[in-house]
Amino acid sequence: MIDRKIDAFLNDFFKNVKKALLVTGARQIGKTYSIREAAKRNFDYFVEINFITSPEAVGIFHGAKDVKDMLFRLSAFVNKPLVKGKTLIFFDEVQVYPEVVTLIKFLVDEGSYRYVLSGSLLGVELNNLRSEPVGYMDVKEMYPLDIEEFYHAVGMADHVIAKLRQCWQDKVPVDEFVHRRLMQAFRLYLVIGGMPHAVQTYLDTNNLQDVLAVQKSILQEYKRDIMKYKRDDSSQKLYIDEVFQLIPSELNAKNKRFILKSLNEKARFASYENSFLWLRDTGVALPTYNIEEPKLPLLLAKTRNLFKLFQSDVGLLTSQFAGGIQLKLLGDNQAINYGAIYENVVAQELKAHGFDLYYYNSKRFGELDFVVEYHGNVLPIEVKSGKDYERHNALSNVMSSAEYALPEALVLCNGNVSVDGKVVYMPIYMLMFLEKEQAVNVTYKLDLSDL
């Protein structure tokens, strides 16, 4: 069994929060499995209704007079004991019956049972709902295994992770033997990625061809989703499959920015925007938007029609490259351009850790691979896959600018930990410790008694 960070979240949620939970994310990232395992740990009784494998359940609440009628229909359908206070009811593949998301507030308010929902393509379906049950349901986004989860899966001990975290915090080098082994495991992550089925297949067989077959089947499933959605939504012209197919080649281009002319010489962004949004909302792709300048808040500087488009999982990306790239990656073949692959890892890791994705490009300074908001400041991030990682003209230009006065920059590379002025060099795997700070409760009371 692969341990996931969401396991602790689910345990805490079911113990301390009385609302329903909606788990979203791309297909095949382990949502259903994690929910089932959490049910075993936290409830005496568990009921699962999958609206794809049980199509007769679609519309189960349609025409119900009240919540009592809804519960009667539910118990009649499952034909299992529903014990108050001890039962978790799981609605899976709710994209087939999105109305259940709206209706869940009545079931939560009644209070007899706990509810969790999940499915694929939910980002698209939720945008189409007339109302969401605010105050009755929390939403948790789930992603493929991140670097730390992968390291745990392949056998890395907790005390090693703890030591690495200390090196990250203190900015001191990792033991060289450990560093080399960690880089070897990182290169394996580039090949396997974080899709649970692919990771488990590797753990069971160590056969990269078997892993590749799993990755190809997942990509085919994504493509089937795309074609089905295009058929079902004939109201607008969509180019989702064309955009999705171009991601690997566009990332291999010199500036990695998605160029619409690759689709059509006369392409306009407005014509293709809905296709990009669909890929983003389903969790299949990760758009990283250009900002006009590295100043807070980054959202206000975002340019929506200039972006890079990464895949949600680096293993799926490398599986689309030809020429036996997997073995070359594992052998640390210096002839390969790792740039696109490294940047894809960084994009998916930052997204999994809660960061919004931006990059910066200007004629004056050059291009920064990523820019994030971190501890109240702008943090520029450069990703270097080669040996000359200390050469970074754009980063040096920005860091020397008195206009921006950035306190620190991060270079992710193959080398060990070092610090040069305001630039911190970290091994690429150390990215697992770059985490978005948790929101804190701020209480402010306005006193107008002196007026």
Secondary structure as GFF3:
##gff-version 3
##sequence-region A 1 451
A	DSSP	alpha_helix	5	16	.	.	.	ID=ss1
A	DSSP	beta_strand	20	24	.	.	.	ID=ss2
A	DSSP	alpha_helix	31	42	.	.	.	ID=ss3
A	DSSP	beta_strand	45	50	.	.	.	ID=ss4
A	DSSP	three_ten_helix	55	57	.	.	.	ID=ss5
A	DSSP	alpha_helix	67	78	.	.	.	ID=ss6
A	DSSP	beta_strand	87	92	.	.	.	ID=ss7
A	DSSP	three_ten_helix	94	96	.	.	.	ID=ss8
A	DSSP	alpha_helix	99	110	.	.	.	ID=ss9
A	DSSP	beta_strand	114	118	.	.	.	ID=ss10
A	DSSP	alpha_helix	122	128	.	.	.	ID=ss11
A	DSSP	beta_strand	137	141	.	.	.	ID=ss12
A	DSSP	alpha_helix	147	153	.	.	.	ID=ss13
A	DSSP	alpha_helix	158	170	.	.	.	ID=ss14
A	DSSP	alpha_helix	176	192	.	.	.	ID=ss15
A	DSSP	alpha_helix	196	205	.	.	.	ID=ss16
A	DSSP	alpha_helix	208	232	.	.	.	ID=ss17
A	DSSP	alpha_helix	240	251	.	.	.	ID=ss18
A	DSSP	three_ten_helix	260	262	.	.	.	ID=ss19
A	DSSP	alpha_helix	269	281	.	.	.	ID=ss20
A	DSSP	beta_strand	285	291	.	.	.	ID=ss21
A	DSSP	three_ten_helix	298	301	.	.	.	ID=ss22
A	DSSP	beta_strand	302	311	.	.	.	ID=ss23
A	DSSP	alpha_helix	314	318	.	.	.	ID=ss24
A	DSSP	alpha_helix	325	330	.	.	.	ID=ss25
A	DSSP	alpha_helix	339	352	.	.	.	ID=ss26
A	DSSP	beta_strand	358	362	.	.	.	ID=ss27
A	DSSP	beta_strand	366	368	.	.	.	ID=ss28
A	DSSP	beta_strand	370	374	.	.	.	ID=ss29
A	DSSP	beta_strand	377	383	.	.	.	ID=ss30
A	DSSP	alpha_helix	393	399	.	.	.	ID=ss31
A	DSSP	beta_strand	409	413	.	.	.	ID=ss32
A	DSSP	beta_strand	418	420	.	.	.	ID=ss33
A	DSSP	beta_strand	423	427	.	.	.	ID=ss34
A	DSSP	three_ten_helix	428	433	.	.	.	ID=ss35
###
